[in-house]
Amino acid sequence: MEAATKTGGGIVSDIVKKVAFANYVLKIMHHLIQNGHPSFTEQLRKSDGSLKIATMYNGLPDPLLGSSPYEAVRKKAQV
């Protein structure tokens, strides 16, 4: 269970670095929550502070994409 805590915390803290990476990490976390070991899921949900931050993820709008990349991260974090 300790390894699950370290792994989940490490992944969650990296979410806020880049939009593309955030989407990728959130997709993996979503899969692990649905299919992973119950202890991993439990620890991930307990340390959801960074997940809550990801639901508010925002930045300057891209000239071509606007705010859609940030909206995608927020939407994926809410799942």
N, C-alpha and C positions, 0 to 999 in steps of 0.2 A: 504494500500500500504506500510505502514511503516513496518508491520509485514513481508511482503514479502522481503523487503530489509534485515532485520535482519536474517531471515531464510536462504535466498540465500547466504548472506555473510558468515554465520556460516558454512554452508555446504562446500562452496568453499574453505575456509581457511583450512579445515580439510583434503582436498584431498591429500596433499603432505606427510602425515604421514606414511602410509603403502600401499603397492601395492594392497593387497587384499581389504582393505577398500576403496582405491581409485577407484578400478573397481566397487565396490558396489555403492559408492556414485555417480559416473559418470553415472551408469545405472539408478539410481533414478532420477538424474537431467535430463537425456535425456528424460525419461518418463514425467517428469513435464513440460519440455519445449514443448513437443508435445501435452500434454493433460491438462496442468495446466491452472490456471487463467492467463489472459493476463498481469495483473500487475506484477505477479511473474516472468513471462517470461521476461518482459521488464527490471525489476530490475536486474535479473540474467545476462542478456546480457550486461547491463551497467557496472556491476561489474565483468567483465570477465577477470580481471588481473590475478586472480588465475587460471582461465581456461587456459590462455595463458601459465602460468607456468607449468600446468599439461601437455600441449602438448610437453614440453621439459623435462618431468620427466625422471630421469635416476639414476642409482646407480651402485654399483659393481655387476658384473655378478654372478648369482647363479651357483654353481658347476654342478648342474643337469639341470636347466632350462635355463641357460645362461641369455641373456637379454630379453627373450620373455615376462616376466611379465611387464617389463617397457615399452616394445613396445605396449602391450595390453592397458596400461593406456594411452599412447600417442594417440593411435588410437581412443580410446573411447572419449578422450577429444576433438578430432577434429570433432566428430560428432556433 
